[in-house]
Amino acid sequence: MLKKIRSVNPFTGEVIGEFSLLSKRRVDAEVLLSRKIFLNWGALPIGERLDCIKRLAGQLRADKQKYAELMTLEMGKPIREALAEVDKCAWLCDYYAENAAAYLRPEAVRTEASRSYVRFEPLGIVLAIMPWNFPFWQAFRFGIPAICAGNGILLKHASNVPMCALAIEKAFEKAGFPDHVFKTLLINAKRAIRLIDEDKVNAVSLTGSNRAGAEVGAHAGAAIKKIVLELGGSDAFIVLDDADIEKAGRMAVRARMVNSGQSCIAAKRFIVHEKIAGTFRDIFTARLRELKIGDPMDVSTEVGPVARQDILLSLNEQLHDAEEKGGDIIQHRHVPEKGLFFAPSVVFQATKDMRVMNEEVFGPLAAVTIVKSDAEAIHIANDSQFGLGASVWSGNIERAEWLAEKLQCGTVAINDMVKSDPRLPFGGVKKSGVGRELSHYGIREFVNIKSVVVHSL
């Protein structure tokens, strides 16, 4: 059984850290400490909890460069995107520091009783199983609202970003949080599942693959645990014939290549009206070839390496499948020889039988399909097991909003790329997950919504 995990720089191949996995006895001890501290943390006045959140925002900004460089070293994120990720985490802290008290305030309800109201109380310890692609944002996006609500967090992060996981815990410590309010556990997936089975946690949040979501969901269901799952995506990017084609074409590349294409909400399937398909192709291809690929520590780099060897292998297999099935493929011409690089590519004339159209593509590989009508665009967009997000591009907002109503997904961006925002709920439908994060919806996922009904004697 694996007893150590390694952090490997995907650009250089260098092992930059090695860590021992915690024993079962050590994990049980850490969980016990977390459960004890939760009793005090959840009972604190919310203002005291939010003071810690405010300090955490300052801590993130003070050490932004250090945290960003750590992300870039561990999983290859271009440094300018890593810096933006830290900024977004700080913004998230600001948002909940300002709004959490209102979101958790008891709500009065008029009934026949003397007084009726709804309270929002913490559930307890929430296990967070988080991915590597946004190593800070994913943990913060879930963790900050849950902690504001008075819960304690146990983080099981992806095995290739242990240094980020430990740095996040340290940031909470520096911000003055009580020890074990947020605790990183360096454990494998099997031990994480055991925490659910052995009734050591009260709820589970997972962001990851559909396979992982199905497994965790099955165990959480058997143990009657609340879950939130944010899973895979194959977002449609619909460009109608009245769109600003120059803006849409250039934004299409940006939407696909964010985080070197390794994002669940990245645009992946481009659905383009036949009247503007030729122009879209020219603009997309020109922008694709402009991309600067290389050292992710260089602030001018737009696309870095993918995070792991298995991802590179999968991308090559998906591209080969599209080529064999008649796809018209254009690739970026200049890719570094060292590092886990995949040449940014686009498959024109993509068809339903291609893997790039019916699987989640996690890397800088796009698929373009041409349609003749709005109805056909909607059909192709919805013909997917996923339902996370979608973009619609049109000069007619009423037309775009009509399409948005028909799309089966959790977020629709009109004339923009899909992005998560602390002010708006985030999540998907179908096999893209259950539950929501962010906004007031997210903070109420991991609370006991308790009704209190008072009758006078």
VOVOPA-891402 format. One record per residue: x, y, z of N, C-alpha, C in turn. Coordinates in steps of 0.2 Angstrom, whole numbers. Layout:
<rs>
n.east:n.north:n.up:ca.east:ca.north:ca.up:c.east:c.north:c.up
X:Y:Z:X:Y:Z:X:Y:Z $
...
</rs>
This chain:
<rs>
n.east:n.north:n.up:ca.east:ca.north:ca.up:c.east:c.north:c.up
4:-6:0:0:0:0:4:6:0 $
2:11:-4:6:17:-5:6:21:2 $
12:23:5:13:26:11:16:33:10 $
18:35:4:21:42:3:17:45:-3 $
17:51:-3:15:55:-9:20:60:-11 $
21:61:-18:26:65:-20:23:71:-24 $
26:77:-23:25:83:-27:30:83:-33 $
27:83:-39:32:83:-45:30:89:-49 $
35:93:-51:34:99:-55:33:96:-62 $
27:98:-65:26:95:-72:30:99:-77 $
33:104:-76:37:108:-81:44:105:-81 $
47:103:-75:54:101:-75:54:93:-74 $
49:90:-71:49:83:-69:53:82:-63 $
55:88:-59:58:87:-53:53:85:-47 $
56:81:-43:52:80:-37:54:85:-32 $
48:89:-30:50:95:-26:47:94:-18 $
44:88:-17:42:86:-10:40:79:-10 $
41:76:-4:39:70:-3:36:69:4 $
30:66:5:26:67:12:24:60:13 $
24:58:20:21:52:22:14:53:23 $
10:48:21:3:48:23:2:46:30 $
-4:49:33:-5:48:40:-8:41:41 $
-6:38:47:-8:32:49:-15:32:51 $
-19:27:52:-26:27:54:-26:30:61 $
-22:28:65:-22:30:72:-21:38:72 $
-16:41:68:-15:48:68:-21:51:65 $
-24:48:60:-30:51:57:-36:52:62 $
-37:46:66:-42:46:71:-41:51:76 $
-35:52:78:-33:57:83:-34:64:81 $
-33:66:74:-34:72:72:-42:74:71 $
-45:69:69:-53:69:69:-56:71:76 $
-53:68:81:-56:69:87:-54:76:90 $
-48:78:88:-47:85:90:-51:90:86 $
-53:89:80:-57:93:76:-64:93:79 $
-66:87:81:-73:87:84:-74:91:90 $
-68:91:94:-68:95:100:-68:102:99 $
-64:104:94:-64:112:93:-70:114:90 $
-73:110:86:-80:112:83:-85:114:88 $
-85:111:94:-90:113:99:-89:120:101 $
-83:122:101:-82:129:103:-83:134:97 $
-80:132:91:-80:136:85:-88:137:83 $
-92:132:83:-99:133:81:-103:137:86 $
-100:137:92:-104:141:97:-102:149:98 $
-97:150:94:-94:157:95:-99:162:91 $
-100:168:94:-104:173:90:-101:174:83 $
-106:175:78:-103:174:71:-98:180:70 $
-99:186:73:-94:191:72:-87:189:74 $
-86:185:79:-79:183:80:-77:178:75 $
-81:174:72:-79:169:66:-77:174:60 $
-81:179:59:-80:183:53:-74:187:54 $
-72:189:60:-65:193:61:-60:188:59 $
-60:182:60:-55:177:57:-55:177:50 $
-61:177:47:-61:177:39:-58:183:36 $
-59:189:39:-56:195:37:-49:195:37 $
-46:192:43:-39:192:44:-36:187:38 $
-40:182:37:-37:177:32:-37:180:25 $
-41:185:23:-41:189:17:-34:192:17 $
-33:196:22:-26:199:23:-20:195:22 $
-21:189:25:-15:184:25:-14:182:18 $
-19:181:14:-19:179:7:-15:184:3 $
-17:190:4:-14:196:0:-7:197:2 $
-6:196:8:1:197:10:6:192:7 $
4:186:7:8:181:4:6:178:-3 $
3:183:-7:0:181:-13:6:178:-18 $
11:181:-18:17:178:-23:19:171:-21 $
20:170:-14:22:164:-12:17:158:-14 $
10:160:-12:5:155:-14:5:153:-21 $
5:158:-25:5:158:-32:10:153:-35 $
16:155:-33:22:151:-35:22:144:-33 $
19:142:-27:18:136:-25:13:132:-30 $
8:135:-32:3:132:-37:6:130:-43 $
10:135:-46:14:134:-52:19:129:-52 $
22:128:-46:27:123:-45:24:116:-45 $
18:116:-41:15:109:-40:11:106:-46 $
7:111:-49:3:108:-55:3:112:-61 $
8:117:-62:10:120:-68:5:125:-71 $
1:128:-66:-3:133:-68:1:140:-70 $
0:143:-76:3:149:-77:3:154:-72 $
8:157:-70:9:161:-64:4:167:-64 $
3:170:-69:-2:175:-69:-9:173:-67 $
-11:167:-69:-17:164:-67:-17:162:-60 $
-11:159:-57:-11:158:-50:-11:164:-46 $
-8:169:-48:-9:176:-44:-17:178:-44 $
-20:177:-49:-27:179:-50:-31:174:-45 $
-29:168:-45:-33:163:-40:-32:165:-33 $
-26:167:-31:-26:169:-24:-30:176:-23 $
-30:180:-27:-34:186:-27:-42:184:-26 $
-44:179:-30:-51:177:-30:-52:174:-23 $
-48:171:-20:-49:168:-14:-50:173:-8 $
-46:178:-9:-46:184:-4:-53:188:-5 $
-55:189:-11:-62:192:-13:-67:188:-10 $
-67:181:-10:-72:177:-7:-72:178:0 $
-66:178:3:-66:180:11:-70:186:12 $
-68:191:8:-71:198:9:-79:197:9 $
-81:194:4:-88:193:2:-92:190:8 $
-89:185:11:-93:181:16:-92:185:23 $
-86:188:23:-85:193:29:-91:198:30 $
-93:200:24:-98:206:24:-105:203:24 $
-106:197:21:-113:195:20:-115:189:24 $
-111:185:27:-112:179:30:-117:180:36 $
-116:185:40:-121:186:46:-128:187:43 $
-129:190:38:-136:191:35:-139:185:33 $
-134:181:29:-137:174:26:-139:169:32 $
-136:170:38:-137:165:43:-142:168:48 $
-144:174:48:-149:177:52:-155:173:53 $
-158:171:58:-164:168:59:-170:171:55 $
-174:168:51:-179:170:47:-186:169:50 $
-190:175:51:-196:174:54:-201:172:49 $
-206:168:51:-211:165:47:-218:166:50 $
-223:169:47:-229:170:50:-233:164:50 $
-235:161:56:-240:156:56:-245:157:62 $
-249:152:63:-254:153:69:-251:153:76 $
-245:151:76:-241:151:83:-240:158:85 $
-238:159:91:-236:166:94:-229:168:90 $
-225:164:88:-219:166:85:-216:159:81 $
-214:160:75:-211:155:71:-205:157:68 $
-200:154:68:-194:156:64:-189:150:62 $
-185:151:58:-180:146:55:-173:148:57 $
-169:144:60:-162:145:62:-158:141:57 $
-152:143:56:-147:140:52:-141:138:57 $
-140:132:58:-135:130:63:-130:125:60 $
-124:125:62:-119:121:59:-120:114:60 $
-118:110:55:-119:103:55:-114:99:59 $
-107:101:59:-102:98:62:-95:98:58 $
-93:92:57:-86:92:53:-88:90:46 $
-86:94:41:-87:92:34:-80:90:31 $
-80:84:28:-75:82:24:-75:85:17 $
-69:88:15:-69:91:9:-64:87:5 $
-66:84:-1:-61:80:-5:-61:84:-12 $
-55:87:-13:-54:93:-18:-49:91:-23 $
-49:94:-29:-45:92:-35:-39:97:-35 $
-35:95:-40:-28:99:-40:-29:105:-45 $
-34:105:-49:-33:110:-55:-34:117:-52 $
-38:119:-47:-38:125:-44:-36:124:-36 $
-30:123:-35:-29:120:-28:-31:124:-22 $
-30:131:-23:-33:135:-18:-40:137:-18 $
-42:139:-24:-49:141:-25:-54:136:-24 $
-53:129:-26:-58:124:-24:-59:123:-17 $
-53:123:-13:-54:122:-6:-57:128:-2 $
-55:134:-5:-58:140:-2:-66:141:-4 $
-67:139:-10:-74:140:-12:-79:136:-8 $
-77:130:-7:-81:126:-2:-80:128:5 $
-74:129:7:-73:130:14:-75:136:18 $
-74:142:15:-76:148:18:-83:149:20 $
-88:147:16:-95:148:18:-96:142:24 $
-93:136:23:-95:131:28:-92:133:35 $
-86:136:35:-83:138:41:-86:144:44 $
-89:149:40:-93:155:42:-99:152:46 $
-102:147:43:-108:144:46:-106:140:53 $
-100:140:55:-98:137:61:-96:129:61 $
-95:127:55:-93:120:54:-85:120:54 $
-82:114:56:-75:112:55:-74:109:49 $
-68:109:46:-66:106:40:-60:102:40 $
-61:96:37:-56:91:36:-54:91:28 $
-48:93:26:-47:93:19:-43:87:17 $
-46:83:12:-42:78:9:-41:81:2 $
-35:84:0:-33:87:-6:-30:81:-11 $
-30:83:-17:-27:79:-22:-20:77:-20 $
-18:71:-22:-12:68:-20:-6:72:-24 $
-7:76:-29:-1:79:-32:0:86:-30 $
-4:88:-25:-4:95:-23:-3:95:-15 $
1:91:-12:1:91:-5:4:98:-2 $
9:101:-5:12:107:-3:6:113:-3 $
2:113:-8:-3:118:-7:-8:116:-2 $
-10:110:-1:-14:108:5:-12:110:12 $
-5:109:13:-2:111:19:-2:119:20 $
0:122:14:0:129:14:-7:133:16 $
-12:130:13:-19:132:15:-20:132:23 $
-18:126:25:-19:125:33:-15:130:36 $
-9:131:34:-4:136:37:-7:143:37 $
-10:145:31:-13:152:31:-19:153:36 $
-23:148:37:-28:148:42:-25:149:49 $
-20:146:50:-16:146:57:-13:153:57 $
-10:156:52:-7:163:52:-13:168:53 $
-19:167:51:-24:172:52:-28:171:59 $
-25:167:63:-28:167:70:-34:162:71 $
-35:158:66:-40:153:67:-38:148:73 $
-43:146:77:-41:140:82:-39:134:78 $
-34:131:81:-31:125:78:-37:120:77 $
-36:116:71:-41:111:69:-48:114:67 $
-49:120:66:-55:122:63:-54:120:55 $
-48:121:53:-47:119:46:-41:115:46 $
-42:108:45:-36:103:45:-35:100:39 $
-29:100:36:-27:96:31:-25:89:33 $
-28:84:30:-26:77:31:-22:74:25 $
-16:72:25:-13:69:20:-14:61:20 $
-20:59:16:-22:53:17:-24:51:9 $
-25:44:8:-27:42:2:-35:41:1 $
-37:40:-5:-44:40:-6:-48:35:-1 $
-45:29:0:-48:23:4:-49:26:11 $
-44:29:13:-45:32:20:-50:37:21 $
-50:41:16:-56:46:16:-63:43:16 $
-63:38:12:-70:34:12:-71:31:19 $
-66:29:22:-67:26:28:-70:31:33 $
-68:37:33:-70:43:37:-78:43:37 $
-80:42:31:-88:43:29:-91:36:32 $
-88:30:31:-91:24:33:-91:23:41 $
-86:26:44:-85:25:51:-89:31:55 $
-92:35:51:-97:40:55:-92:45:58 $
-87:47:56:-82:52:59:-83:59:56 $
-87:60:51:-89:66:48:-96:67:48 $
-99:73:47:-106:74:47:-108:76:40 $
-104:78:35:-106:79:29:-100:79:24 $
-101:79:18:-95:78:13:-96:83:7 $
-91:86:5:-91:90:-1:-85:87:-6 $
-87:86:-12:-82:83:-17:-82:87:-23 $
-77:89:-26:-76:92:-32:-71:87:-36 $
-73:84:-41:-69:79:-45:-72:76:-50 $
-70:70:-52:-72:66:-58:-79:63:-56 $
-83:61:-61:-89:58:-60:-88:51:-57 $
-83:47:-58:-81:41:-55:-81:42:-47 $
-77:47:-45:-76:49:-38:-82:51:-35 $
-86:55:-39:-92:57:-36:-97:52:-35 $
-97:47:-39:-102:41:-39:-100:37:-32 $
-93:36:-32:-91:32:-26:-92:35:-19 $
-91:42:-19:-92:46:-13:-99:46:-11 $
-103:48:-16:-110:48:-16:-113:42:-13 $
-111:36:-15:-114:30:-13:-112:29:-6 $
-106:30:-4:-104:29:3:-108:34:8 $
-108:40:6:-112:45:10:-119:44:10 $
-122:41:5:-129:39:5:-130:34:10 $
-126:29:10:-127:23:14:-126:25:22 $
-122:30:23:-121:33:30:-126:39:31 $
-130:40:27:-135:46:28:-131:52:29 $
-127:54:25:-123:60:26:-125:65:20 $
-125:72:22:-127:77:17:-121:77:13 $
-122:78:6:-116:79:1:-118:85:-4 $
-112:88:-6:-112:92:-12:-107:90:-16 $
-109:88:-23:-104:86:-28:-104:91:-34 $
-98:93:-35:-97:97:-41:-92:93:-45 $
-95:90:-51:-91:85:-55:-89:88:-62 $
-89:83:-67:-86:85:-73:-91:90:-77 $
-88:92:-82:-92:97:-87:-89:96:-94 $
-94:98:-99:-92:98:-106:-96:104:-109 $
-94:110:-106:-98:116:-108:-99:118:-115 $
-105:119:-117:-106:122:-124:-105:129:-124 $
-102:131:-130:-101:138:-131:-104:139:-138 $
-110:143:-138:-114:143:-144:-113:150:-147 $
-112:150:-153:-110:157:-157:-116:157:-162 $
-120:162:-161:-126:163:-166:-124:167:-172 $
-128:168:-177:-126:171:-183:-126:179:-182 $
-129:181:-177:-129:189:-176:-124:191:-170 $
-119:186:-168:-114:188:-163:-109:193:-165 $
-106:196:-161:-100:200:-162:-94:194:-163 $
-93:192:-169:-89:186:-171:-82:187:-169 $
-79:193:-169:-72:194:-167:-71:193:-160 $
-76:196:-156:-75:195:-149:-77:188:-147 $
-82:185:-150:-83:178:-148:-78:173:-150 $
-75:174:-156:-69:170:-158:-63:170:-153 $
-61:176:-151:-55:177:-147:-57:175:-140 $
-63:176:-138:-65:174:-131:-66:166:-131 $
-67:163:-136:-68:156:-137:-61:153:-135 $
-56:155:-138:-49:152:-136:-48:153:-129 $
-49:159:-126:-48:161:-119:-52:156:-115 $
-58:155:-116:-63:151:-112:-61:144:-112 $
-57:141:-118:-55:134:-118:-48:133:-115 $
-44:138:-115:-37:138:-113:-36:140:-106 $
-41:142:-102:-40:144:-95:-37:138:-91 $
-32:140:-87:-29:134:-83:-26:129:-88 $
-24:131:-94:-21:126:-99:-26:121:-101 $
-33:123:-101:-38:119:-103:-40:114:-97 $
-38:115:-91:-39:110:-86:-44:113:-81 $
-50:114:-83:-55:117:-79:-62:114:-81 $
-66:112:-76:-72:109:-77:-77:114:-81 $
-76:120:-79:-81:125:-83:-78:128:-89 $
-72:126:-91:-70:128:-97:-74:127:-103 $
-75:131:-108:-79:129:-114:-75:123:-117 $
-79:118:-120:-76:112:-123:-79:111:-129 $
-86:112:-130:-89:110:-136:-92:117:-139 $
-89:119:-145:-91:125:-148:-96:124:-154 $
-101:127:-153:-107:126:-157:-108:132:-161 $
-107:132:-168:-107:138:-172:-112:138:-177 $
-115:144:-178:-120:144:-184:-116:144:-191 $
-119:141:-195:-116:140:-202:-114:146:-205 $
-118:151:-204:-117:158:-208:-111:161:-206 $
-108:160:-200:-102:163:-198:-97:158:-196 $
-98:152:-198:-93:147:-196:-86:148:-199 $
-86:150:-205:-79:152:-208:-75:157:-205 $
-79:163:-203:-75:168:-200:-73:166:-193 $
-78:162:-189:-76:160:-183:-70:155:-183 $
-69:151:-188:-63:147:-189:-57:151:-190 $
-57:156:-194:-51:160:-195:-49:164:-189 $
-54:167:-185:-52:170:-179:-49:165:-174 $
-53:160:-173:-51:155:-168:-44:152:-169 $
-43:151:-175:-36:148:-177:-31:153:-176 $
-32:159:-178:-27:164:-178:-25:165:-170 $
-30:166:-166:-29:167:-159:-25:161:-156 $
-27:155:-158:-24:149:-156:-16:149:-157 $
-15:151:-163:-8:151:-165:-4:157:-162 $
-7:162:-159:-4:167:-155:-2:165:-148 $
-5:160:-145:-4:158:-138:3:157:-137 $
6:160:-131:13:159:-129:12:153:-124 $
16:148:-126:17:141:-122:24:141:-120 $
24:139:-113:31:138:-111:31:138:-103 $
36:140:-100:38:140:-93:32:144:-89 $
29:140:-85:23:143:-82:25:149:-77 $
31:149:-75:33:154:-70:35:161:-74 $
34:161:-81:35:167:-85:28:170:-85 $
28:177:-83:21:180:-83:18:181:-89 $
22:180:-95:19:181:-101:16:174:-104 $
18:169:-101:15:162:-103:8:162:-102 $
4:159:-107:-3:159:-107:-5:151:-106 $
-1:147:-109:-3:139:-108:3:136:-105 $
3:133:-100:8:129:-97:7:121:-98 $
11:117:-95:10:110:-95:4:108:-92 $
2:102:-94:-4:99:-90:-1:96:-84 $
-5:94:-79:-2:93:-72:0:86:-72 $
-2:81:-76:0:74:-75:1:70:-81 $
5:65:-81:6:61:-87:0:58:-90 $
-4:55:-85:-10:52:-88:-15:57:-91 $
-15:63:-90:-19:68:-93:-16:69:-100 $
-10:69:-101:-7:70:-107:-9:64:-112 $
-8:58:-109:-10:52:-113:-17:52:-115 $
-22:54:-111:-29:54:-112:-30:59:-118 $
-27:65:-118:-28:70:-123:-26:68:-130 $
-20:64:-130:-17:62:-136:-22:56:-139 $
-25:52:-135:-30:47:-137:-36:50:-140 $
-39:56:-136:-45:59:-139:-43:62:-145 $
-37:65:-146:-36:69:-152:-35:63:-158 $
-32:58:-157:-31:53:-162:-38:50:-164 $
-42:49:-159:-49:46:-160:-53:51:-165 $
-52:58:-164:-55:63:-168:-52:63:-175 $
-46:62:-176:-42:62:-182:-45:55:-186 $
-45:50:-183:-47:44:-186:-54:44:-189 $
-59:48:-186:-66:49:-187:-67:55:-192 $
-62:57:-195:-63:63:-200:-63:70:-198 $
-60:71:-191:-60:78:-189:-54:82:-193 $
-56:88:-194:-51:93:-197:-47:96:-191 $
-41:94:-190:-37:96:-184:-32:102:-186 $
-32:107:-182:-27:112:-182:-23:112:-175 $
-17:112:-175:-13:112:-169:-8:118:-169 $
-6:120:-163:-1:125:-162:5:122:-164 $
9:127:-167:15:124:-170:21:123:-166 $
21:127:-160:28:128:-156:26:126:-149 $
29:120:-147:28:117:-140:34:115:-138 $
36:117:-131:42:115:-128:43:107:-128 $
49:105:-129:51:98:-129:51:95:-122 $
53:99:-117:53:96:-110:46:98:-107 $
44:94:-102:38:96:-98:32:92:-101 $
27:92:-98:21:88:-100:16:93:-104 $
19:94:-110:15:99:-114:11:95:-119 $
5:98:-120:0:96:-126:-1:102:-130 $
1:101:-137:0:107:-141:-7:109:-142 $
-9:115:-140:-16:117:-141:-19:116:-147 $
-25:113:-147:-28:110:-154:-35:111:-154 $
-38:111:-160:-45:112:-161:-47:107:-167 $
-52:103:-165:-55:99:-170:-61:102:-173 $
-61:104:-180:-66:106:-183:-70:100:-186 $
-77:102:-188:-81:96:-190:-81:90:-185 $
-82:92:-179:-82:87:-174:-89:84:-174 $
-90:77:-173:-96:74:-174:-97:70:-167 $
-104:68:-166:-106:65:-160:-102:59:-158 $
-100:55:-163:-96:49:-161:-89:50:-159 $
-87:56:-159:-80:57:-157:-80:58:-149 $
-74:56:-146:-73:56:-139:-73:63:-137 $
-71:68:-141:-70:75:-139:-77:78:-138 $
-82:75:-141:-89:77:-140:-93:74:-134 $
-91:68:-132:-95:65:-127:-92:63:-121 $
-85:65:-120:-81:64:-114:-79:71:-112 $
-77:71:-105:-74:78:-103:-67:78:-106 $
-66:83:-109:-59:84:-111:-55:89:-107 $
-50:86:-103:-47:90:-98:-40:92:-101 $
-39:98:-105:-33:100:-107:-35:105:-113 $
-29:107:-116:-30:112:-122:-32:110:-128 $
-38:106:-129:-41:103:-135:-48:105:-135 $
-50:108:-141:-57:110:-142:-60:107:-148 $
-67:106:-148:-71:103:-153:-76:108:-156 $
-76:109:-162:-81:114:-166:-86:110:-170 $
-92:111:-169:-98:108:-173:-102:114:-176 $
-104:113:-182:-108:118:-186:-115:116:-186 $
-119:121:-185:-127:120:-185:-130:125:-189 $
-137:123:-191:-140:128:-195:-146:132:-192 $
-147:130:-186:-153:134:-182:-152:134:-175 $
-155:138:-171:-155:139:-164:-158:132:-161 $
-163:129:-164:-165:123:-161:-160:117:-162 $
-156:117:-167:-151:112:-168:-145:113:-163 $
-144:120:-161:-139:122:-156:-141:119:-150 $
-147:120:-148:-149:118:-141:-149:110:-141 $
-151:107:-146:-151:100:-146:-144:97:-144 $
-139:100:-148:-132:97:-147:-130:99:-140 $
-131:105:-138:-128:107:-132:-131:103:-126 $
-138:101:-127:-141:97:-121:-139:89:-122 $
-137:87:-128:-135:80:-129:-129:78:-126 $
-129:78:-119:-123:77:-116:-125:75:-109 $
-120:70:-106:-122:68:-99:-120:73:-94 $
-117:79:-96:-115:84:-92:-120:90:-92 $
-120:94:-87:-124:100:-87:-121:105:-82 $
-115:107:-83:-112:112:-78:-113:119:-80 $
-111:121:-86:-112:128:-89:-112:129:-96 $
-114:135:-99:-114:136:-106:-113:143:-107 $
-111:145:-113:-111:152:-115:-115:152:-122 $
-118:158:-122:-122:160:-128:-120:167:-131 $
-118:167:-137:-116:173:-140:-121:176:-145 $
-124:182:-144:-128:184:-149:-129:192:-148 $
-130:195:-153:-132:203:-153:-139:204:-151 $
-143:199:-150:-150:199:-148:-151:196:-141 $
-151:200:-136:-151:198:-129:-158:194:-128 $
-163:196:-131:-169:192:-130:-169:185:-133 $
-166:185:-139:-164:178:-142:-160:174:-138 $
-154:177:-135:-150:173:-131:-153:171:-124 $
-157:175:-121:-160:173:-115:-165:167:-116 $
-168:167:-122:-173:162:-124:-169:155:-124 $
-163:155:-128:-159:149:-128:-157:147:-121 $
-155:152:-117:-153:151:-110:-158:147:-106 $
-164:148:-107:-170:145:-104:-170:138:-106 $
-168:136:-112:-168:129:-114:-162:125:-113 $
-157:128:-111:-151:124:-109:-151:121:-103 $
-149:115:-102:-149:111:-96:-142:111:-93 $
-142:116:-89:-135:117:-85:-136:122:-79 $
-131:122:-75:-132:127:-69:-130:134:-70 $
-126:136:-75:-125:143:-77:-125:144:-84 $
-127:149:-86:-127:152:-93:-124:159:-93 $
-119:160:-97:-116:166:-98:-117:169:-105 $
-120:175:-105:-122:177:-112:-117:183:-114 $
-114:181:-119:-108:186:-122:-103:186:-117 $
-101:181:-114:-95:180:-109:-94:173:-108 $
-88:172:-105:-86:165:-104:-89:163:-97 $
-90:157:-95:-93:155:-89:-87:156:-83 $
-89:159:-78:-84:160:-72:-88:159:-66 $
-85:156:-61:-88:156:-54:-88:163:-51 $
-93:165:-47:-93:171:-44:-96:171:-37 $
-93:173:-31:-95:172:-25:-102:174:-24 $
-105:179:-28:-111:182:-27:-117:178:-30 $
-115:173:-34:-120:168:-38:-119:161:-36 $
-124:157:-36:-123:150:-34:-120:146:-40 $
-116:141:-38:-112:138:-43:-113:130:-42 $
-114:127:-48:-115:120:-48:-119:117:-54 $
-120:111:-55:-123:108:-61:-129:104:-60 $
-131:101:-66:-136:96:-66:-134:90:-70 $
-138:85:-70:-136:79:-73:-130:76:-70 $
-125:74:-74:-119:71:-70:-114:76:-69 $
-116:82:-69:-111:87:-67:-112:89:-59 $
-116:85:-56:-116:86:-49:-123:87:-46 $
-123:88:-39:-129:90:-35:-127:95:-30 $
-131:99:-28:-130:105:-23:-127:111:-26 $
-126:116:-22:-123:122:-25:-118:125:-20 $
-113:128:-22:-108:132:-18:-109:139:-20 $
-107:144:-15:-106:151:-16:-113:154:-15 $
-113:161:-14:-119:165:-13:-123:162:-6 $
-129:164:-5:-132:162:1:-135:155:0 $
-135:152:-6:-137:145:-7:-131:141:-5 $
-125:143:-6:-119:138:-4:-118:138:4 $
-119:144:7:-118:144:14:-123:140:18 $
-129:139:15:-135:135:18:-135:127:16 $
-130:125:12:-129:118:11:-127:114:17 $
-123:117:21:-120:113:26:-122:116:33 $
-129:117:34:-132:119:40:-138:115:41 $
-139:114:48:-146:112:50:-151:117:49 $
-156:117:45:-161:122:44:-166:120:49 $
-166:123:55:-171:121:60:-177:126:61 $
-183:123:61:-189:127:62:-190:127:70 $
-192:133:72:-194:134:79:-201:137:79 $
-205:134:83:-212:136:83:-214:137:90 $
-216:143:92:-217:145:99:-225:147:100 $
-228:143:105:-235:145:107:-235:147:114 $
-238:153:115:-239:155:122:-243:151:126 $
-241:151:133:-245:146:138:-252:150:139 $
</rs>
